[in-house]
């Protein structure tokens, strides 16, 4: 659906102190704050994630994204670049170019060996170049490639050749490996924390940047609204009569790149794969017939459900498909009645989606309140619950 002609990104901005960008997960998953926003009149109330069952009704359905984050960030060097560490007297700039660290963020798998990825420094990486990957060091950078006992560089356990270039730093990489690819990725890859978390990856991120119900591996970033849930909170929701269902959407490129003018004009975002199982689709159809509320946990769930509803005359059906859906103010929501979501970056597609659901002015007013009240923002931060009715 095309974005409104009057859409201007500067209208979806807000001031945020850097100190309120959460750099670590809270001590306990469900210990975060939750701003309850009334979708009808914009009234809001401060609350806590642990109180979520009190804000829902028996019969409500929460829909979660159970996609699992894989260790999508890899570090390495141009193949062979570290075999001889001696700088060249003739061309030290060329030697530095060869020794420079390469960082790769895997976005999505295209076939058994080929991946779409972001690479840095992308402008220096041409088609045909090869990258040898090494384990990250304690600072989150590539460790050195050491020669073997004979003084030669050992064969890499994981390497890739750049076989294609795309827009905005995208590359297509064809991988070669020894043994099992997933095992090598788990050994050499690291948690793909977003760039606004300005610290090295820590051991606890392997567990905390993953939902407790994650099972279908495929995401390059966590569906962060789901990070607030614990087994205990899920059990208390069940005792309160709230039904929990799952779908999968593999979070990809859009999480890491700003909106472009072309996307505003086309009304389309990057493509992401999603899968809605039959039991979830059937539960949603029954809830609609019985006029029970459907609450999406996260914007990724919204994109999957609303994409399916648009494909099937307003009805969510079981399917595996891709979505480029860009929801912005003026768009109608066909599949959901409520939304639990984290606080999002200014001028982002995620913030525009929330504004489309709750209204631009009420949403931005809620964000200003959250800033003034000291809420924590973004992936490891606090959240909002948006529903009709009193907060």
C-alpha positions as CSV (number, residue, x, y, z in Angstrom):
1,X,0.0,0.0,0.0
2,X,1.5,3.3,-1.0
3,X,2.5,5.8,1.7
4,X,0.5,9.0,1.8
5,X,1.9,11.8,-0.4
6,X,2.1,14.1,2.6
7,X,4.3,11.7,4.7
8,X,7.4,13.5,5.9
9,X,10.0,11.8,8.1
10,X,10.7,14.9,10.1
11,X,7.1,14.7,11.4
12,X,8.1,11.4,13.1
13,X,11.1,12.6,15.1
14,X,11.7,13.0,18.8
15,X,14.5,14.0,21.2
16,X,16.1,11.2,23.1
17,X,19.1,11.5,25.5
18,X,21.7,8.9,24.7
19,X,21.7,7.9,28.3
20,X,18.2,6.4,27.9
21,X,19.3,3.9,25.1
22,X,19.4,0.6,27.0
23,X,22.9,-0.9,26.7
24,X,22.1,-4.1,28.7
25,X,19.1,-6.3,29.3
26,X,17.3,-5.7,32.6
27,X,18.3,-7.9,35.5
28,X,15.1,-10.0,34.9
29,X,13.2,-10.2,31.6
30,X,9.9,-9.1,33.0
31,X,11.2,-6.4,35.2
32,X,10.9,-3.7,32.6
33,X,8.4,-0.8,32.6
34,X,5.3,-0.7,30.4
35,X,3.5,2.4,29.2
36,X,-0.2,1.6,28.8
37,X,-1.7,3.7,26.0
38,X,-5.4,4.0,25.2
39,X,-5.8,3.7,21.5
40,X,-9.1,5.6,21.6
41,X,-8.2,8.8,23.4
42,X,-4.4,8.8,23.8
43,X,-4.5,8.6,27.6
44,X,-1.6,6.8,29.1
45,X,-0.5,5.2,32.4
46,X,2.8,4.0,33.8
47,X,2.9,0.3,34.6
48,X,5.2,-2.7,34.7
49,X,5.6,-5.7,32.3
50,X,4.8,-8.1,35.2
51,X,1.4,-6.5,35.5
52,X,0.5,-7.4,31.9
53,X,-2.2,-10.1,32.9
54,X,-4.1,-7.4,34.7
55,X,-4.4,-5.3,31.5
56,X,-5.8,-8.2,29.4
57,X,-9.1,-10.1,29.4
58,X,-9.9,-13.8,29.5
59,X,-10.2,-14.8,25.8
60,X,-7.7,-12.3,24.5
61,X,-5.1,-13.9,22.2
62,X,-1.4,-12.8,22.3
63,X,0.5,-13.6,19.1
64,X,4.3,-14.0,19.4
65,X,7.1,-14.3,16.9
66,X,9.1,-17.4,17.7
67,X,11.9,-16.8,15.2
68,X,15.3,-17.6,16.6
69,X,18.3,-15.3,16.2
70,X,21.4,-16.9,14.8
71,X,25.0,-15.6,15.3
72,X,24.8,-13.5,12.2
73,X,27.8,-11.2,12.7
74,X,31.1,-12.6,11.4
75,X,34.6,-11.1,11.4
76,X,37.5,-11.9,9.2
77,X,40.1,-10.7,6.7
78,X,40.7,-11.0,3.0
79,X,41.9,-14.5,2.4
80,X,45.6,-14.8,3.2
81,X,45.9,-11.2,4.4
82,X,47.3,-12.0,7.8
83,X,49.7,-14.8,6.7
84,X,52.6,-12.3,6.5
85,X,52.2,-9.5,9.1
86,X,55.3,-7.5,7.8
87,X,54.3,-4.2,6.3
88,X,55.4,-3.5,2.7
89,X,58.0,-0.7,2.4
90,X,56.8,-0.1,-1.1
91,X,53.1,0.3,-0.5
92,X,52.1,0.5,3.2
93,X,48.7,1.7,2.3
94,X,48.0,-1.4,0.2
95,X,49.2,-3.6,3.1
96,X,46.8,-1.8,5.5
97,X,44.0,-2.3,2.9
98,X,44.8,-6.0,2.8
99,X,45.1,-6.3,6.6
100,X,41.9,-4.4,7.3
101,X,39.2,-6.2,9.3
102,X,36.0,-7.2,7.4
103,X,32.7,-7.4,9.3
104,X,29.8,-9.3,7.7
105,X,26.2,-9.3,8.9
106,X,24.3,-12.2,7.4
107,X,20.7,-11.1,6.5
108,X,19.0,-14.0,4.8
109,X,19.9,-17.3,3.2
110,X,19.2,-17.4,-0.6
111,X,20.2,-21.1,-1.1
112,X,22.4,-23.8,0.5
113,X,25.6,-21.8,0.1
114,X,24.6,-18.3,-0.7
115,X,23.6,-15.5,1.7
116,X,22.6,-11.9,1.4
117,X,24.7,-9.8,3.8
118,X,25.9,-6.4,4.8
119,X,29.6,-6.0,4.7
120,X,32.0,-3.3,6.0
121,X,33.9,-1.7,4.5
122,X,31.5,-2.5,1.7
123,X,32.9,-0.1,-0.9
124,X,36.3,-1.8,-0.8
125,X,34.9,-5.3,-1.3
126,X,34.6,-6.2,-5.0
127,X,33.1,-9.3,-6.7
128,X,35.5,-12.2,-6.6
129,X,37.2,-11.2,-3.3
130,X,37.4,-13.9,-0.6
131,X,37.0,-13.5,3.1
132,X,38.4,-15.9,5.7
133,X,36.5,-15.8,9.0
134,X,38.0,-16.0,12.5
135,X,36.5,-16.1,16.0
136,X,35.8,-12.7,17.5
137,X,38.2,-11.5,20.2
138,X,37.3,-10.2,23.6
139,X,36.7,-6.7,22.1
140,X,34.3,-8.1,19.5
141,X,36.8,-7.7,16.6
142,X,38.4,-10.3,14.3
143,X,41.2,-12.3,15.9
144,X,44.5,-12.7,14.0
145,X,45.0,-15.5,11.5
146,X,48.0,-17.4,12.7
147,X,50.4,-19.5,10.5
148,X,50.6,-23.2,11.1
149,X,53.8,-25.1,12.2
150,X,55.2,-25.0,8.7
151,X,54.8,-21.3,8.5
152,X,51.8,-21.4,6.1
153,X,48.3,-20.1,6.7
154,X,46.0,-23.0,7.6
155,X,43.0,-23.7,5.5
156,X,40.0,-21.8,6.8
157,X,37.1,-23.6,8.4
158,X,34.7,-20.9,7.1
159,X,35.3,-18.7,4.1
160,X,33.2,-16.9,1.5
161,X,33.5,-15.3,-1.9
162,X,31.7,-12.2,-2.9
163,X,29.6,-13.1,-5.9
164,X,27.2,-10.1,-6.2
165,X,26.6,-6.5,-5.1
166,X,23.4,-4.8,-4.2
167,X,22.2,-1.4,-3.0
168,X,23.0,0.2,0.4
169,X,26.0,-2.1,1.1
170,X,24.4,-5.4,0.3
171,X,26.6,-8.2,-0.9
172,X,25.9,-11.8,-2.0
173,X,28.4,-14.2,-0.4
174,X,29.0,-17.9,-1.4
175,X,30.3,-19.9,1.5
176,X,32.7,-22.7,1.8
177,X,33.3,-24.6,5.0
178,X,34.6,-27.7,6.7
179,X,32.2,-30.0,8.6
180,X,28.8,-28.6,9.5
181,X,27.9,-25.0,8.5
182,X,25.7,-24.3,11.5
183,X,28.4,-25.6,13.8
184,X,31.0,-23.3,12.2
185,X,28.6,-20.4,12.3
186,X,28.0,-21.0,16.1
187,X,31.7,-21.2,16.7
188,X,32.8,-18.1,14.7
189,X,29.7,-15.9,14.7
190,X,28.6,-13.5,17.4
191,X,25.3,-12.1,18.5
192,X,24.2,-9.4,16.0
193,X,23.5,-6.6,18.6
194,X,22.2,-3.4,16.9
195,X,24.6,-0.5,16.4
196,X,23.1,1.7,19.1
197,X,24.3,-0.8,21.7
198,X,27.7,0.8,22.0
199,X,29.7,-2.0,23.7
200,X,31.3,-5.4,22.8
201,X,29.1,-8.4,22.8
202,X,29.1,-10.1,26.2
203,X,28.5,-13.8,27.1
204,X,25.0,-13.1,28.5
205,X,23.9,-11.7,25.2
206,X,23.7,-15.2,23.7
207,X,20.8,-15.9,26.0
208,X,19.3,-12.5,26.6
209,X,19.1,-11.4,23.0
210,X,16.8,-14.3,22.4
211,X,13.2,-14.9,23.5
212,X,12.5,-17.8,25.8
213,X,10.2,-19.4,23.2
214,X,12.5,-19.0,20.2
215,X,12.6,-22.1,18.1
216,X,12.7,-21.4,14.3
217,X,16.1,-20.2,13.4
218,X,16.3,-17.4,10.8
219,X,16.5,-13.9,12.3
220,X,19.4,-11.5,12.1
221,X,17.8,-9.4,14.9
222,X,15.6,-10.3,17.9
223,X,11.8,-9.7,17.9
224,X,12.5,-7.5,20.9
225,X,8.9,-7.2,22.3
226,X,9.1,-10.9,23.1
227,X,12.3,-10.4,25.2
228,X,10.1,-9.3,28.1
229,X,8.4,-12.7,28.6
230,X,9.4,-15.4,31.1
231,X,8.0,-18.9,31.6
232,X,6.3,-17.5,34.8
233,X,4.7,-14.6,33.0
234,X,3.4,-16.9,30.2
235,X,2.0,-19.2,32.9
236,X,0.2,-16.4,34.6
237,X,-1.3,-15.2,31.3
238,X,-2.6,-18.7,30.8
239,X,-4.1,-18.8,34.3
240,X,-5.8,-15.4,33.4
241,X,-7.4,-17.0,30.4
242,X,-5.2,-15.4,27.8
243,X,-4.4,-17.6,24.8
244,X,-0.9,-17.5,23.4
245,X,-0.2,-18.4,19.8
246,X,2.9,-18.3,17.6
247,X,4.1,-17.4,14.1
248,X,7.6,-16.9,12.6
249,X,8.9,-13.9,10.8
250,X,12.7,-13.8,10.1
251,X,13.8,-10.3,11.1
252,X,16.1,-8.9,8.5
253,X,17.6,-5.9,6.7
254,X,15.1,-3.2,7.7
255,X,16.2,-3.4,11.4
256,X,19.6,-2.1,10.4
257,X,19.0,0.5,7.8
258,X,17.1,3.8,7.8
259,X,14.1,4.6,5.7
260,X,14.9,5.7,2.1
261,X,13.0,8.2,-0.1
262,X,12.2,5.4,-2.5
263,X,10.5,3.3,0.2
264,X,8.3,6.3,1.2
265,X,7.3,6.7,-2.5
266,X,6.7,3.0,-3.2
267,X,5.1,2.1,0.2
268,X,7.3,-1.1,0.3
269,X,10.0,-2.2,2.7
270,X,12.6,-4.9,2.5
271,X,11.3,-8.4,2.1
272,X,11.0,-10.7,5.1
273,X,9.9,-14.3,5.2
274,X,7.1,-15.3,7.5
275,X,5.2,-18.5,8.3
276,X,1.8,-18.6,10.0
277,X,0.9,-22.2,11.1
278,X,-2.6,-23.6,10.8
279,X,-3.3,-23.7,14.5
280,X,-2.5,-20.0,14.8
281,X,-4.6,-19.0,11.8
282,X,-7.5,-21.1,13.0
283,X,-7.4,-19.6,16.5
284,X,-7.4,-16.1,15.0
285,X,-10.4,-16.8,12.8
286,X,-12.3,-18.2,15.8
287,X,-11.4,-15.2,17.9
288,X,-12.7,-12.9,15.1
289,X,-16.0,-14.8,15.0
290,X,-16.3,-14.6,18.8
291,X,-15.3,-10.9,18.9
292,X,-12.3,-11.5,21.1
293,X,-9.2,-9.3,21.0
294,X,-6.1,-10.1,19.1
295,X,-2.9,-8.5,20.5
296,X,0.3,-8.6,18.5
297,X,3.6,-8.9,20.5
298,X,5.9,-6.8,18.3
299,X,5.8,-5.1,15.0
300,X,7.1,-8.2,13.2
301,X,3.9,-10.0,14.2
302,X,1.9,-7.1,12.9
303,X,3.6,-7.2,9.5
304,X,3.0,-11.0,9.2
305,X,-0.7,-10.9,10.2
306,X,-1.6,-7.7,8.3
307,X,0.2,-9.1,5.2
308,X,-1.8,-12.3,5.3
309,X,-5.1,-10.4,5.9
310,X,-4.4,-8.3,2.8
311,X,-3.7,-11.3,0.7
312,X,-6.9,-13.1,1.8
313,X,-9.7,-10.4,1.8
314,X,-9.2,-9.6,5.5
315,X,-8.8,-13.1,6.8
316,X,-5.5,-14.5,8.3
317,X,-4.7,-17.9,6.8
318,X,-1.9,-20.4,7.3
319,X,0.8,-19.7,4.8
320,X,4.5,-19.3,4.2
321,X,5.3,-16.1,2.2
322,X,7.3,-12.9,2.0
323,X,6.1,-9.5,3.0
324,X,7.2,-6.0,1.9
325,X,4.4,-4.4,3.8
326,X,5.0,-0.8,4.9
327,X,2.3,0.4,7.3
328,X,2.1,4.2,7.9
329,X,-0.5,6.7,9.1
330,X,-3.7,6.4,7.1
331,X,-3.4,2.6,6.7
332,X,-6.2,0.4,8.1
333,X,-5.4,-2.5,10.4
334,X,-7.4,-5.7,9.5
335,X,-6.0,-8.3,11.8
336,X,-5.1,-6.9,15.2
337,X,-6.8,-5.0,18.1
338,X,-3.8,-4.4,20.3
339,X,-0.1,-4.1,20.2
340,X,2.7,-4.7,22.7
341,X,5.9,-3.0,21.3
342,X,9.2,-1.6,22.4
343,X,10.1,2.1,21.9
344,X,11.6,2.6,18.4
345,X,14.1,4.8,16.7
346,X,13.0,8.2,15.4
347,X,12.0,8.4,11.7
348,X,12.0,4.5,11.5
349,X,9.4,2.3,9.7
350,X,8.7,0.8,13.1
351,X,7.7,4.1,14.7
352,X,5.6,4.9,11.6
353,X,3.8,1.6,12.1
354,X,3.0,2.4,15.7
355,X,1.8,5.9,14.7
356,X,-0.4,4.3,12.1
357,X,-2.0,2.1,14.8
358,X,-2.3,4.6,17.7
359,X,-2.2,7.9,15.9
360,X,0.8,10.2,15.4
361,X,0.1,12.8,18.0
362,X,-0.9,10.3,20.8
363,X,2.2,8.1,20.0
364,X,4.6,11.0,20.0
365,X,3.1,12.4,23.2
366,X,3.5,8.9,24.8
367,X,7.2,8.9,23.6
368,X,7.8,12.4,25.1
369,X,6.3,11.2,28.4
370,X,8.5,8.1,28.3
371,X,11.6,10.2,27.8
372,X,10.6,12.6,30.7
373,X,9.8,9.6,32.9
374,X,13.2,8.0,32.3
375,X,12.0,4.9,30.3
376,X,14.7,2.8,28.6
377,X,14.6,2.7,24.8
378,X,15.1,0.3,21.9
379,X,16.0,-3.4,21.9
380,X,16.9,-4.0,25.6
381,X,14.5,-1.2,26.7
382,X,11.0,-0.9,28.0
383,X,7.7,-1.3,26.1
384,X,4.2,0.1,25.4
385,X,0.8,-1.7,25.5
386,X,-1.6,-0.1,23.1
387,X,-5.3,-1.1,23.4
388,X,-8.7,0.5,23.3
389,X,-10.2,1.2,26.7
390,X,-9.1,2.8,29.9
391,X,-5.3,2.5,30.7
